[in-house]
Amino acid sequence: MKVINFMGQRKLALAFSVLLLLVAIGSLATRQLQWGLDFTGGTLVEVNYSETADLGSIRDLLDTGGYAGAIVVSFGTDRDVMIRLPQGHADTEGNALLRLLQDNFDGIVELRRIEFVGPQVGDELREQGGLAMLLALGLVMIYVAFRFQFKFAVGAVSALIHDVIITLGFFSIIGLEFDLTVLAALLAVIGYSLNDTIVVSDRIRENFRKLRKSDPIEIINISLSETLGRTLVTSLTTLLVLASLAIFGGEMINGFAVALLVGVVVGTYSSIYVAANTLVLMGVSKEDLMLPVKEGAEQDELVP
């Protein structure tokens, strides 16, 4: 097996990660996120057309009809349309909107559902979503600290925070809508990245105990090289599925698929260059991972 000198580029990777984080945080501070209806509040209207619906014409009709800012997407079939009206439109306007659609369509437009989300509910969802991510990161840190060692826990959580911030920054820069499906994708990214980091950490711990004459950087390089094949195969197969969802899955799950696409790519990178790099920066050594020697074993060694 060829050992790749991953840690030889650790300073360059650290600078790259810091640059990405600064850009992401800067965009989140200035542009912020394009919050979806789930968080801002508004009216959700689902209608069914008797023939294929022209989404572009519907958007133009709503813009000229006093519903500026309405989001029109298809879901299910090409005859099912979901319309999201931003906050400021009353829930009673769903009936007026339906009449507008019916008056400008030769076929039948059937109302399927009208829901109103108040701004208070949106604020609660935003707060609870943030708390869910913080709780997940806290539990991850406790789990990794118990299973491995505290330095590994810091590395794992650093990688997860890195992944979440960069994914959020991507949505802020591109201007994609952030709704509950994207929040679910972020939590999935935490799970995916953690799984990858634990596999790498497990191999690092095993090699620290087995390769006693090697220095920490060499051991980390060996461990990363041994797990590289598994990491790439897992990531590539996951990316193929997510790319298919993003391209052919429709607008309803596009944000979910895009968030996971970005998260998987960044998570694969962070499991190599953020989690392992943090271990080097914290000075991980063989003494941190040596198995405790039982008192009975020590006494047996002393007996001639």
C-alpha positions in Angstrom: 0.0 0.0 0.0 1.3 3.4 -0.9 1.3 5.9 1.9 0.1 9.4 0.9 1.6 12.3 2.8 -1.7 13.9 3.7 -0.3 15.8 6.7 2.4 17.3 4.5 -0.2 19.6 3.2 -1.9 20.3 6.5 -0.9 24.0 6.7 -2.2 24.6 3.2 -5.4 22.7 4.1 -5.8 24.7 7.3 -5.4 28.0 5.4 -8.0 26.8 2.9 -10.5 25.8 5.6 -10.1 29.1 7.4 -10.7 31.0 4.1 -13.8 29.0 3.4 -15.1 29.6 6.9 -14.4 33.4 6.7 -16.3 33.6 3.4 -19.2 31.6 4.7 -19.5 33.5 8.0 -19.1 36.8 6.1 -22.0 35.9 3.8 -24.1 34.7 6.7 -23.5 38.0 8.5 -24.2 40.3 5.5 -26.5 38.4 3.1 -28.0 36.0 5.7 -30.1 33.0 4.6 -33.1 33.1 2.3 -35.5 31.8 4.8 -38.4 29.7 3.5 -42.0 29.8 4.4 -41.5 27.3 7.2 -39.5 29.9 9.1 -40.9 33.2 7.9 -44.6 32.4 7.9 -47.0 32.8 5.1 -49.7 30.9 3.1 -49.3 27.6 1.4 -51.7 26.7 -1.4 -51.8 23.4 -3.3 -53.8 23.2 -6.6 -54.4 20.6 -9.2 -54.7 21.4 -12.9 -56.7 19.2 -15.3 -53.8 19.6 -17.8 -50.1 20.2 -17.6 -49.4 23.4 -15.6 -47.1 26.1 -17.1 -45.1 27.2 -14.0 -43.7 30.3 -15.8 -47.1 31.5 -16.9 -48.4 31.0 -13.3 -45.5 33.0 -11.9 -46.2 35.9 -14.3 -49.9 35.8 -13.5 -49.3 36.0 -9.8 -46.8 38.8 -10.1 -49.3 40.9 -12.1 -52.2 39.9 -10.0 -50.8 41.3 -6.7 -49.0 38.3 -5.4 -45.4 39.5 -5.9 -42.8 37.2 -4.3 -44.9 34.1 -4.6 -43.0 30.8 -5.0 -44.4 28.4 -7.5 -43.2 24.8 -7.7 -44.5 21.5 -9.1 -44.7 18.4 -6.9 -45.9 14.9 -7.6 -47.1 15.2 -11.2 -46.7 18.0 -13.8 -50.4 19.0 -13.0 -49.9 19.5 -9.3 -48.7 22.9 -8.2 -47.6 24.3 -4.8 -47.8 28.1 -4.3 -46.1 29.7 -1.4 -47.2 33.3 -0.5 -44.8 35.2 1.8 -45.8 36.7 5.1 -48.3 39.6 4.7 -50.9 37.7 2.7 -53.8 36.5 4.8 -54.9 32.9 4.8 -58.2 34.0 3.3 -56.4 35.1 0.2 -56.1 31.5 -0.9 -59.6 31.6 -2.3 -59.0 34.8 -4.2 -55.8 33.3 -5.6 -57.7 30.2 -6.7 -60.3 32.4 -8.5 -57.4 34.2 -10.3 -56.0 30.9 -11.5 -59.4 29.6 -12.6 -60.2 32.7 -14.5 -56.9 32.5 -16.5 -57.0 28.8 -17.3 -59.3 27.0 -19.8 -59.4 23.8 -17.9 -60.2 23.0 -14.3 -58.2 24.2 -11.3 -59.0 22.3 -8.2 -58.0 23.5 -4.7 -56.3 20.7 -2.7 -55.0 22.4 0.4 -54.6 25.8 2.1 -52.3 26.3 5.1 -51.3 29.4 7.0 -48.0 29.5 9.0 -47.8 32.4 11.4 -44.5 34.3 12.0 -44.5 33.1 15.6 -44.4 29.5 14.5 -41.6 30.3 12.1 -39.5 31.9 14.8 -40.1 28.8 17.0 -39.0 26.5 14.2 -35.8 28.6 13.6 -34.9 28.5 17.3 -35.7 24.8 17.7 -33.7 24.0 14.6 -30.7 25.8 15.9 -31.0 24.0 19.3 -31.3 20.6 17.5 -28.0 21.2 15.8 -26.3 22.4 19.0 -27.6 19.4 20.9 -26.4 17.0 18.1 -22.9 18.5 18.2 -22.8 18.3 22.1 -23.9 14.6 22.1 -21.3 13.8 19.4 -18.5 15.4 21.5 -19.6 13.3 24.5 -19.8 10.1 22.5 -16.4 10.5 20.8 -14.7 11.5 24.1 -16.0 8.3 25.7 -15.2 6.0 22.8 -11.8 7.5 21.9 -10.2 10.4 23.8 -11.0 14.1 24.4 -8.6 15.2 21.6 -10.5 13.0 19.1 -13.8 14.6 20.3 -12.5 18.1 19.7 -11.3 17.0 16.2 -14.7 15.4 15.4 -16.7 18.4 16.6 -14.4 20.8 14.8 -15.0 18.9 11.5 -18.8 18.9 12.0 -18.9 22.7 12.8 -16.7 23.3 9.8 -19.1 21.3 7.6 -22.3 22.9 8.9 -21.0 26.5 8.6 -19.7 26.0 5.0 -22.9 24.4 3.9 -24.9 27.3 5.4 -22.6 29.7 3.8 -23.1 28.0 0.4 -26.9 28.5 0.7 -26.3 32.1 1.7 -24.0 32.9 -1.2 -26.1 31.1 -3.8 -29.3 32.5 -2.4 -31.1 29.1 -2.2 -34.2 28.9 0.0 -33.6 27.5 3.4 -36.6 25.5 4.7 -37.2 22.5 6.9 -36.0 20.0 4.3 -32.6 21.8 4.2 -32.5 21.7 8.0 -33.1 18.0 7.9 -30.3 17.7 5.3 -27.9 19.5 7.7 -28.6 17.1 10.5 -28.0 14.2 8.0 -24.7 15.8 7.0 -23.7 15.8 10.7 -24.4 12.1 10.9 -22.6 11.3 7.6 -19.5 13.3 8.5 -19.4 11.8 11.9 -19.5 8.3 10.6 -16.6 9.0 8.2 -14.6 10.7 11.0 -15.1 7.8 13.4 -13.9 5.3 10.8 -10.7 7.3 10.4 -10.3 7.9 14.1 -10.7 4.2 14.8 -7.9 3.4 12.4 -5.7 6.1 13.9 -6.2 4.7 17.4 -5.4 1.2 16.2 -2.2 2.2 14.4 -1.0 4.3 17.4 -1.1 1.1 19.5 0.4 -1.1 16.8 3.1 1.1 15.1 5.1 2.0 18.2 8.2 3.2 16.4 6.5 5.6 14.0 5.9 9.3 14.8 2.3 10.7 15.1 2.2 12.4 11.7 3.5 9.2 10.0 0.8 7.1 11.8 -1.9 9.5 10.8 -0.8 9.4 7.1 -0.8 5.6 7.2 -4.3 5.5 8.8 -5.7 8.0 6.2 -4.2 6.1 3.3 -5.6 2.8 4.6 -9.1 4.3 4.9 -9.0 6.4 1.7 -10.5 3.7 -0.6 -13.4 3.1 1.7 -14.0 6.9 2.1 -13.9 7.6 -1.6 -16.2 4.7 -2.6 -18.7 5.6 0.1 -18.7 9.3 -0.9 -18.9 8.7 -4.7 -21.8 6.3 -4.5 -23.6 8.7 -2.1 -22.9 11.6 -4.5 -24.3 9.7 -7.5 -27.6 9.2 -5.6 -27.8 12.8 -4.5 -26.9 14.1 -7.9 -29.8 12.1 -9.4 -32.2 13.5 -6.7 -31.0 17.1 -7.4 -31.4 16.7 -11.2 -34.5 14.6 -11.5 -36.2 14.8 -8.1 -38.1 18.0 -8.7 -38.1 21.3 -6.9 -39.7 19.9 -3.8 -36.5 18.1 -2.7 -33.9 20.1 -4.6 -32.8 22.1 -1.6 -32.5 18.8 0.5 -30.4 17.2 -2.3 -28.1 20.2 -2.8 -27.5 20.6 0.9 -26.5 16.9 1.1 -24.3 17.2 -2.0 -22.3 20.1 -0.5 -22.3 18.5 2.9 -20.9 15.1 1.7 -18.1 16.8 -0.4 -17.1 19.1 2.5 -17.5 16.2 5.1 -15.2 13.9 3.1 -12.6 16.7 3.0 -13.0 17.5 6.7 -12.6 13.9 7.9 -9.2 14.0 6.3 -7.9 17.5 6.7 -9.9 19.0 9.6 -10.4 16.1 12.2 -6.9 14.7 11.6 -5.3 18.1 11.4 -6.8 19.0 14.7 -5.2 16.0 16.3 -1.8 17.1 15.1 -2.4 20.7 16.3 -3.4 19.3 19.8 -0.3 17.1 19.9 -1.9 13.7 20.0 0.7 11.0 21.1 0.9 7.3 21.9 0.5 8.1 25.6 -3.0 9.4 24.9 -4.2 6.1 23.4 -2.2 3.5 25.4 -4.3 0.8 27.0 -4.4 1.0 30.8 -2.2 -1.7 32.4 -3.9 -3.8 35.0 -2.3 -4.0 38.5 -2.2 -7.8 38.3 -0.4 -7.7 35.1 2.2 -5.3 36.5 2.8 -7.7 39.5 3.2 -10.7 37.2 5.9 -8.8 35.2 7.8 -8.2 38.5 7.8 -11.8 39.5 11.0 -13.6 38.2 
